[in-house]
Amino acid sequence: MPKVSEKNKAFYEKKVRKMIHDRFSSYEPRIAVGLVGEGSDCFGYDDELSRDHDFGTGVCLWLNEEDYSLIGEELSKAYGELVDEKERSFMTKRLKERRGVHSIRAFYSNILGIEIDPKNPNLSEEQWKALDHSCLKTATNGVIFRDDLGEFTRFRNYLLSYYPEKIWRMRIAEQLHKFASSFQTNYSRCMARKDIVTATLCKAKGMEAAMELFFLLNRVYPPYYKWTFHALKDLDKEGVYSKKLESLAEEPIRLEAWEGSVYLPHRQNYKDMNVCICEEIASEIEELLFSKGLIHKRGRYLEAHVDEVLGNI
């Protein structure tokens, strides 16, 4: 359990659990409780800087549709009395909306942006295509303190089983193309034209694609962009990939590296350290693709692997 969740777990154990037991005893085994959803504390990334907005102690309580229609309003009022106590009175309206009482269906539907049926965890291909990485991470982050019925956890585990094979390959192919076109190709074209603004954008798009590929190839959803690199460092146990990305971020755009150079589409300008690190990252991605059995022919130019990754889909 993330350390930042200890305060929320203590709130549940000392306050919320007692309230449920005392006032909703017949429903006690039917109320799921945890901390999942939007907010850095749900990801375990809360720090002093992130506490300047939407910060406070709270938990989520989830009910199925039938129970929500019967006790949702009353349970929400009882929970609200706890968070409105003096020591928690600073909680923002937005944070109160994120925590508190929800129906399981509404909770997942709101985060994912599609209508779901928690009793039937089976998304269509079109629904999977409509989802992005960050909303899937938001729907599956955090911790569950209690879920006797298992309905909330059942849908959570379905999402955690990751993308279907076809969608997974399509998303990998999309990011391979993005990395190759933006960084391996267009960055050099822009530098040859002395267009450092667009070159910087190409580099940023390449870094974004490189991070998404690392998550995709490890079958883990990345969080919202401001926490993506933080999560990548946690996932990258050896630290090689994340260090290359850090080096790339620290490397400035240098026009002098292109003085006297002629742009050739099939030759890299290794006087530019951004190009060097880009190709090192491409090699890491190539190795990951090979180790997962997605490619059999080696090569650093990632666009060349798109068709093989897509296969016959």
Beta strands, then each sheet from edge to edge (+ up, - down):
strand 1: 32-35
strand 2: 60-63
strand 3: 100-103
strand 4: 143-146
sheet 1: 3+ 2+ 1- 4+
end
